Amino acid sequence: MKAIISFLMGLGIFLFYACPVFAHCQIPCGIYDDHLRIKMIEEHITTIETSMSMIQNLNAAKEKDINQLIRWIDNKETHAQYIQDIVNEYFMTQRIKPINVSDWPENEKALRQLTLLHKLLIGAMKAKQTVDLENVKILKETLKEFEATYFNETEHKDMKH
């Protein structure tokens, strides 16, 4: 009985600390760092790319290291989820304003941003499903395009890559 209780307590502690880290609080604090979020997504894309390459290498090896293969797969999927979290919980819910149908020029920009964010979500999903590096390329291109539509020209030029 003690073993079961210890196991359940350990599991509870693990689950408490294993909660996902969200992109930003949902309190209207007004503290935003859009450039940081773009940098975070770039880093997650790079991590996905590295993970995919490692998975391909480990899979091609004569002797399979299943433990390392599983770890790289989990890493790839975790970072793809982080991208989805940032897109959903930061940009979609806090930074991109709902479209006002009576103001078409502003709608066009918002619609483009929403479309690119949706494309990032799909790209992250595809990164979870495969080890096709073409998906990484699409994620990188989509993020650059979103960045160009999101920031004004001065802000965009100031961003270091």
N, C-alpha and C positions, 0 to 999 in steps of 0.2 A: 504494500500500500504506500509506504514511504517513497518507493521508487517511482510510482505513478504520479504522486503529488510533486516530487522533485522534477520529473519530466515535464509535467504540465506547467509548473512555474517557470522552468527554463524556456519552454516553448512560448509562454506569454511574454517573457522578457525579450526573446528573440523577435517576436512579431512586433512588439512595441518599438524596438530600435530599427526594424527593417521597413518601417513606413517610408514611402517615397518622399523625397525632398521636393517641395513644390517650388515653382519658379519665383513666386513672390506671394506675399500675404494678400488677402482679399479685403483688408481693411483699407478704407480710402485715405491712406497715409500721404499720398502725393510724392512718395520717394520712388522714383523710377530711374533705371539706367538702361535705356534701350540699346546702347552700344555694347554694354556688358552682355546683354541677352544674346545679341548677334554673335559675339565672341564665344559665348558658351555653346551655342548651336554649332559653330564652326569646330570647336574642340570635340564635341560629341560626334560630328561627322568624321573627323580624323580618327577618332577612337574606333568607330564602326569600320572604317576602311582598314585600319591595322588589324582589327579582329577578323574581318573577312579574309585578309591575306594569310593570317595565321591559321585559320580554319582550313583554307585551301592547302596550305603547306602540310599541316598535320594530317589531313585526309589523304594526301598524295604519298605520305611516307610509307615505307615498306612495313615497318612495325608501328601500329597505331598506338598513340598515347590517348586513350579515351578520356582520362581525367582532364588533361590539358584541353582536349577538343571541347569537352563540355564547358569548361571554364571560359573559353573564348566565345563559344556560342552564347552563353549567359551574358557575358560582357557586351557583346554586340546588341543583344536584345534590350539590355538595361539602358544602354546609351540611346538607342532608338526611342525607347519610352521617354527618356529625359527630353528629347526633342519634342515629342508629342505633348509632354507636360508644359514645356515653355510656350509652345505655340498656342495651346488651348488656354492655359491658366494665366498667361501673361499678355500675349498679344491679342488673342481673340476676346477675352473677357474684360481686359483692362485698358488696352491701348487703342484698338481699332474701334471707332465709334459706329453705332448702327447707322445704316444708310437712310438719308432723308430723300424720299422719292421726288420731291419737288425741286431739288438742287442737283441737276444732272452733272455739271462739271466735277463737283466734289464726289458724286456717286461713282463716276468713272474711276477715280483714283482709289476710292475705298473698295470698289468691286475688284479692281486689279489686285489690291493687297489681300483681300479675302481669298481670291482665287489662288494666289501664290502660297498663302498659308495653308490652304487646303491641299495644294500640291506637296508641300512639305510634310503634312500629315500622312499622305499616301506614300511618299518616298520613305518615310520612317517605317511605315507598315511593311513595305516591300523589303526594306533592309532587314526586318525581323524574319521575313519568309525565305530569304535566299542569301547566297554569298556572291551574288552577281555585282561586281564592282561598277557596272553601268548605273546601278541605283545610287551609288555614292556620287558619281558624276552628276546625276540629275539633282541630287540633294544640294550639291555645291552650287550648281548653276542657278537653281531655284532660289537659294538663299541670297546669292549675289543680286539677282533680279529683284527680290523682295527688298533688300537693303537699298537698292537704287530708287525704288518707288516710295519707300518709307521715309528716308531722310532727304532733306533738301540738299542741293548740290554741295554747299559748303560743309555741312555735317558729313556727307558721304565722302568727300575728299579727305577730311580730317581723320577718318577712321583708318587705323593702321592694321594691315593684314599680315 
